[in-house]
Amino acid sequence: MKILLAEYASALSLGGTHELEGRAMLSVLASSFERAGHDVLYPAGQAIISAGRPILIKGEEDFMAALDGRAEAGLVIAPDGLQPRIFEVLEKGMANLGSSPAAARLASDKLLCTQTLQLAGVAVAEIVDRPDPVESGCRRYVIKPRTGCGSEGVRISSLSQAGPGEIVTRYHEGLHLSASFIVGKDGFLPLTINRQLISFEGGGMSYQGSQVPYNTPRAAEIWQACRKAALALGLSGYAGIDYVLGERPWAVDVNARPTTSIIGIARVMKAEIGDLIWRARFGGLPESVAIEGECTFRKEDLR
């Protein structure tokens, strides 16, 4: 099948870690889809990868034009706020191998996403909409953009004051993990639970890499939360959820798209990630996948 992989940051040469991570994910996916027997196309500005065939573009208008139906199926990796619009354009011309525009819109809005998960019985880092009383003692809060990618713009503070376009959640102590999975017509397929390498500096936090997989005796608890979340949000295809694992696995962020952990997953999983994403849409997902070994990577390794 002819498949389009539309990775926004590398195609538009946005620079920084977004482009590095985007190009690495694109390369992993393109190579995997090719090994699974598919013909791969991808929009590209300056960065050409070793797999697939580039559709040369000069800007966002060309990027959107590349979604015009020149393939039979497509997968988009883009900033959360842009996903719904891009997914809608993609679905006019080909089968969408990822989540629907509606699911992407819900997952990208951290306020609505958190409220939806809470109603579904998923433990979340609770939204704080008013200052805590003085007698409750000193507390810590996480302030983050209502729509944003990963840890970008996230800060930790003792004040529950949000700026325009930001939300405040309670700070929970625990281990920073992510869970990667695939949702398809055949059901829910767990891939790996990963440890996130997080740097805390000057009240901010930033993602530095991942350990894939991270073996925890609480895996069943995390996967149960993932299943509930995926159903509540209507996710499909590959998705990932970030957790802080403490007394409970608190969900702190949802990605309705491939995540950077896919770089490590492709190295330790025997099945082809591209084939599994295709099967999620067209049928034939296995009940489980075989994982062998462990991979730790850092963002600087992607250069």
C-alpha positions, 0 to 999 in steps of 0.5 A, spaced: 500 500 500 502 507 498 502 510 505 504 518 506 508 519 513 507 527 514 511 529 520 510 537 521 517 539 524 522 536 520 518 537 513 518 545 515 525 545 518 522 548 524 529 547 528 531 545 535 529 538 538 522 538 535 525 537 528 530 532 531 525 528 534 520 529 528 526 526 523 528 521 528 520 518 528 519 519 521 525 515 519 523 509 524 516 509 521 518 510 514 523 504 515 518 500 518 513 501 513 518 499 508 520 493 511 512 491 512 512 491 504 509 498 503 511 504 499 512 510 503 512 517 501 513 523 506 513 531 505 520 534 506 523 541 506 531 540 507 531 534 511 531 527 506 531 521 510 534 514 508 527 511 507 521 512 503 520 517 497 520 525 499 515 530 496 519 536 496 515 542 499 517 549 501 512 551 506 506 549 510 501 550 504 505 545 500 505 541 506 497 541 506 497 540 499 501 533 500 495 530 503 491 531 497 490 523 496 496 521 493 497 515 497 492 510 500 493 511 507 496 516 511 499 518 518 500 525 521 505 527 526 504 534 528 504 539 534 497 538 538 494 544 536 495 543 529 493 536 529 485 536 528 485 541 522 491 537 519 487 530 520 481 533 517 485 534 510 488 528 510 481 524 511 479 527 505 484 524 501 486 517 504 485 513 510 487 515 516 492 511 520 491 515 527 486 518 531 480 522 528 480 529 528 475 529 534 479 525 538 485 529 537 482 535 538 480 532 545 486 530 547 490 536 545 486 540 550 489 539 556 483 542 560 478 538 557 482 532 556 483 532 564 476 533 565 474 527 560 479 522 564 476 524 571 469 523 569 471 516 566 474 514 573 482 515 570 486 518 576 489 525 573 493 530 576 487 534 578 485 541 575 486 547 580 481 553 579 482 557 585 487 558 591 488 553 596 486 555 603 492 558 607 491 553 613 492 547 608 499 549 608 504 549 602 503 546 596 506 545 589 503 546 582 504 544 575 502 550 570 502 548 563 499 551 556 492 548 555 495 546 548 502 544 548 507 539 546 510 535 552 514 539 557 514 545 553 512 551 557 511 547 563 513 549 570 513 548 577 510 553 582 508 554 589 503 559 587 497 557 583 496 562 578 496 561 571 497 566 565 493 566 559 492 560 555 495 556 561 492 551 566 494 549 573 494 542 576 496 539 582 503 537 583 504 529 585 511 526 587 512 520 583 516 516 577 515 519 570 513 514 566 509 513 559 505 508 556 505 506 549 500 502 545 495 501 539 488 501 539 485 498 533 478 495 530 481 488 534 482 492 540 487 494 545 494 492 544 499 494 549 507 496 547 511 498 552 511 502 559 517 507 558 521 511 563 522 518 562 528 522 563 526 529 565 530 534 567 528 539 573 532 546 572 529 553 575 522 551 576 521 548 569 522 541 567 524 538 560 524 531 557 531 529 555 530 521 553 527 515 555 528 508 557 524 503 553 522 499 556 521 500 564 519 494 567 514 495 573 510 490 578 505 495 577 504 494 569 497 491 570 495 498 573 497 502 568 495 498 562 488 498 565 488 506 566 490 506 559 484 502 556 479 506 560 483 513 557 483 510 550 476 508 550 474 515 554 477 519 549 476 515 542 483 514 541 485 510 535 492 507 532 498 509 536 498 513 542 501 515 548 500 517 555 504 520 560 504 518 567 507 520 574 507 513 578 506 514 585 500 512 590 496 511 583 498 512 576 496 519 575 495 521 567 498 528 566 498 528 558 495 524 552 498 524 545 494 522 540 499 520 535 506 517 535 511 519 540 518 519 541 518 513 545 517 509 538 525 510 537 526 505 542 520 501 541 522 499 534 529 497 537 526 492 542 520 490 539 520 484 534 514 486 530 514 492 525 511 498 528 509 500 521 505 493 520 502 494 527 499 501 525 497 499 519 493 493 522 490 497 527 486 500 521 485 494 517 485 489 522 489 483 524 492 486 530 495 481 535 494 480 542 501 482 544 508 483 542 514 480 544 519 485 547 527 483 547 532 487 551 532 494 553 534 501 549 535 508 553 536 514 548 537 521 549 535 527 545 542 529 544 543 522 541 538 524 535 543 529 532 
